[in-house]
Amino acid sequence: MNGLLVQGGGSICASLDVAGAQFNVTNPDAGTLTAVNATICGTGGTLTATPDSNINVPAGYSVIYVLTSGTGLVIEQVNATPSFTVTSGGLYTIHTLVYDSTLDLGIVVPGTTTGFDVNGLLVQGGGSICASLDVAGAQFNVTNPDAGTLTAVNATICGTGGTLTATPDSNINVPAGYSVLYVLTSGTGLVIEQVNATPSFTVTTGGLYTIHTLVYDSTLDLGIVVPGTTTGFDVNGLLVQGGGSICASLDVAGAQFNVTNPDAGTLTAVNPTICGTGGTLTATPDSNINVPAGYSVIYVLTSGTGLVIEQVNATPSFTVTSGGLYTIHTLVYDSTLDLGIVVPGTTTGFDVNGLLVQGGGSICASLDVAGAQFNVTNPDAGTLTAVNATICGTNGTLTATPDGNINVPAGYSVIYVLTSGTGLVIEQVNATPSFTVTSGGLYTIHTLVYDSTLDLSIVVPGTTTGFDVNGLLVQGGGSICASLDVAGAQFNVTNPDAGTLTAVNATICGTGGT
C-alpha cells in the first residue's frame, strides 16, 4: 500500500503512518497432559505424563514442566521433560508452563511456592505476565499403605492358651480412604484364625501364632477370607507387594507368639504293690502326653512322700533293691531346664517343680508330680531264739527272744503264734513271744508281720495250721504281703513219768520165790 503513494515512491498523493501503533497479540498455551500411570502403589517411583499435542509456544517462549504435591500444589521439582521421580506417597501433579523472560523463575522456592502462587502472576490468574500454566495438570496418586510392624508383648506363653497382645511400632501409614485390621494366623502356613480391630486375641490351644496388621481399602474384598482355610499368603498374593494388583499392605512377618503347652500327662502303675525287698517298677503312659517341637521326655523315679529323686530313665521302668514308697514321674522339658541341677538322693521332685511355670517358676516344662505310685513292701518276721528249748515236765512257760532282724513296714502289725507238732497246728496267739502250755509235746513260737489284708478270723485254734496261713502269703505262694517265721523257735516239752506198781503177793513165806 505504501508503495503506491508518493511517499513510498508511487504517484498517488496520500499519506500512510507506516510506523503506526504496534500491538503484540501473544497466545502462549500450556495445553494439557495425560498421566501415563495415574496410580502408583508404593513409597514412590517415576511419574510420567504425555503432552496432548495442544500446546502453543509463541516465538521467544520456553516450556518447562513443574511437579507439585498435594491439593495445595506445592512446587517440588521442575524438569525439561514431563517425568519426575518421587520417594514418598501422596498426591502429585505434573504441570506444563509456557513462559518468556517476563516471568522470573527465581521466585520459586521448592517446598514453599505453590502453583497457585505462580498462576496468580499470570494474566490467566489475574496477574500481568503473559504466560500459561496448565493448573489442572496430570494428577498422580502415589499410595503408600504401610502396615508397619508389631512387637509381641509376651512372645512366649506357657500353657494351653491365653491372650496374645502386640504393640504397634508407630511406623504404620494409613492413606486417606484406607482402614486398619489385625489378623491372627496359626502355624508356619499362616492359616487365618481370627480378625480384630485391635492387636489382641484369645487362643485356647498351644501352637505358633502370628498377629499381622492389614492396611486396606475397598478394593480388597474381605469376604474371600474363610477362617481356618485362607492363609496370610493367600491374601498377600492379591496385593501389589505379593505380586497381585491390589494396593494394600500386610505385615507378613507380624508379631510371633509361641504358645507352648508341654504336658507330662499321666502314668498308670503296672503293679503298684510289690512284696519283697525290691524289683522292677514299670508304668504305662496314659496317651495324654503333649511334647511340643523342641521338647524331650524323660522319666524320673522318686522315693518317699518327699519325692527324693533316685534315678532317671528314657523309659518308665526302674529297678529298686529296697522297700519303700516310690513314684515314677514323666518330665517334658526343653533346653531351658538344666538337668545338671539334679543331685540323686538330694534333689526332690518338688525342687524341680518349683522351677517350672506350673510350680510358680519361669521355665516352661511339665512334670507329672502325682505320677504312678508303687509300694514296695518288705514285711519280714525275722527270727526268734528259744530261751529254754527243752522243758521237762507236764507244763511250763515257753519264751522266745526276737533276734532283732524283724521288719515292720508302716501300716503293719506284729503278733506271735504258738503251734504244736510237726504239722504246726495253731494253739494260741499273743502280743509277746511267751506262752504257757500244760502238756508235753513239740511246740513252736512263730512271728507274724501282717496288715489288714490278712483276715485273722480264718484261724481256728486246734485246726488251722501255720502251713495254712503261710499258703495265703506271697512267701508261701499266695497273694497277701505278710511274713511268717515258719521255722520259728522250737520247744520240746518232755514229760517222762515212771508211774506206780502194785505187788501181786506182797508177803512170801519162805526163803524165796517169784
C-alpha positions, 0 to 999 in steps of 0.5 A, a space after each residue: 500500500 505504501 508503495 503506491 503513494 508518493 511517499 513510498 515512491 508511487 504517484 498517488 498523493 496520500 499519506 500512510 503512518 507506516 510506523 503506526 501503533 504496534 500491538 503484540 497479540 501473544 497466545 502462549 498455551 500450556 495445553 494439557 497432559 495425560 498421566 501415563 500411570 495415574 496410580 502408583 502403589 508404593 513409597 514412590 517411583 517415576 511419574 510420567 505424563 504425555 503432552 496432548 499435542 495442544 500446546 502453543 509456544 509463541 516465538 521467544 517462549 520456553 516450556 518447562 514442566 513443574 511437579 507439585 504435591 498435594 491439593 495445595 500444589 506445592 512446587 517440588 521439582 521442575 524438569 525439561 521433560 514431563 517425568 519426575 521421580 518421587 520417594 514418598 506417597 501422596 498426591 502429585 501433579 505434573 504441570 506444563 508452563 509456557 513462559 518468556 523472560 517476563 516471568 522470573 523463575 527465581 521466585 520459586 522456592 521448592 517446598 514453599 511456592 505453590 502453583 497457585 502462587 505462580 498462576 496468580 502472576 499470570 494474566 490467566 490468574 489475574 496477574 500481568 505476565 503473559 504466560 500459561 500454566 496448565 493448573 489442572 495438570 496430570 494428577 498422580 496418586 502415589 499410595 503408600 499403605 504401610 502396615 508397619 510392624 508389631 512387637 509381641 508383648 509376651 512372645 512366649 506363653 506357657 500353657 494351653 492358651 491365653 491372650 496374645 497382645 502386640 504393640 504397634 511400632 508407630 511406623 504404620 501409614 494409613 492413606 486417606 480412604 484406607 482402614 486398619 485390621 489385625 489378623 491372627 494366623 496359626 502355624 508356619 502356613 499362616 492359616 487365618 484364625 481370627 480378625 480384630 480391630 485391635 492387636 489382641 486375641 484369645 487362643 485356647 490351644 498351644 501352637 505358633 501364632 502370628 498377629 499381622 496388621 492389614 492396611 486396606 481399602 475397598 478394593 480388597 474384598 474381605 469376604 474371600 477370607 474363610 477362617 481356618 482355610 485362607 492363609 496370610 499368603 493367600 491374601 498377600 498374593 492379591 496385593 501389589 507387594 505379593 505380586 497381585 494388583 491390589 494396593 494394600 499392605 500386610 505385615 507378613 512377618 507380624 508379631 510371633 507368639 509361641 504358645 507352648 503347652 508341654 504336658 507330662 500327662 499321666 502314668 498308670 502303675 503296672 503293679 503298684 504293690 510289690 512284696 519283697 525287698 525290691 524289683 522292677 517298677 514299670 508304668 504305662 503312659 496314659 496317651 495324654 502326653 503333649 511334647 511340643 517341637 523342641 521338647 524331650 521326655 524323660 522319666 524320673 523315679 522318686 522315693 518317699 512322700 518327699 519325692 527324693 529323686 533316685 534315678 532317671 530313665 528314657 523309659 518308665 521302668 526302674 529297678 529298686 533293691 529296697 522297700 519303700 514308697 516310690 513314684 515314677 514321674 514323666 518330665 517334658 522339658 526343653 533346653 531351658 531346664 538344666 538337668 545338671 541341677 539334679 543331685 540323686 538322693 538330694 534333689 526332690 521332685 518338688 525342687 524341680 517343680 518349683 522351677 517350672 511355670 506350673 510350680 510358680 517358676 519361669 521355665 516352661 516344662 511339665 512334670 507329672 508330680 502325682 505320677 504312678 505310685 508303687 509300694 514296695 513292701 518288705 514285711 519280714 518276721 525275722 527270727 526268734 531264739 528259744 530261751 529254754 528249748 527243752 522243758 521237762 515236765 507236764 507244763 511250763 512257760 515257753 519264751 522266745 527272744 526276737 533276734 532283732 532282724 524283724 521288719 515292720 513296714 508302716 501300716 503293719 502289725 506284729 503278733 506271735 503264734 504258738 503251734 504244736 507238732 510237726 504239722 504246726 497246728 495253731 494253739 494260741 496267739 499273743 502280743 509277746 513271744 511267751 506262752 504257757 502250755 500244760 502238756 508235753 509235746 513239740 511246740 513252736 513260737 512263730 512271728 507274724 508281720 501282717 496288715 489288714 489284708 490278712 483276715 485273722 478270723 480264718 484261724 481256728 485254734 486246734 485246726 488251722 495250721 501255720 502251713 495254712 496261713 503261710 499258703 495265703 502269703 506271697 512267701 508261701 505262694 499266695 497273694 497277701 504281703 505278710 511274713 511268717 517265721 515258719 521255722 520259728 523257735 522250737 520247744 520240746 516239752 518232755 514229760 517222762 513219768 515212771 508211774 506206780 506198781 502194785 505187788 501181786 503177793 506182797 508177803 512170801 513165806 519162805 526163803 524165796 520165790 517169784 
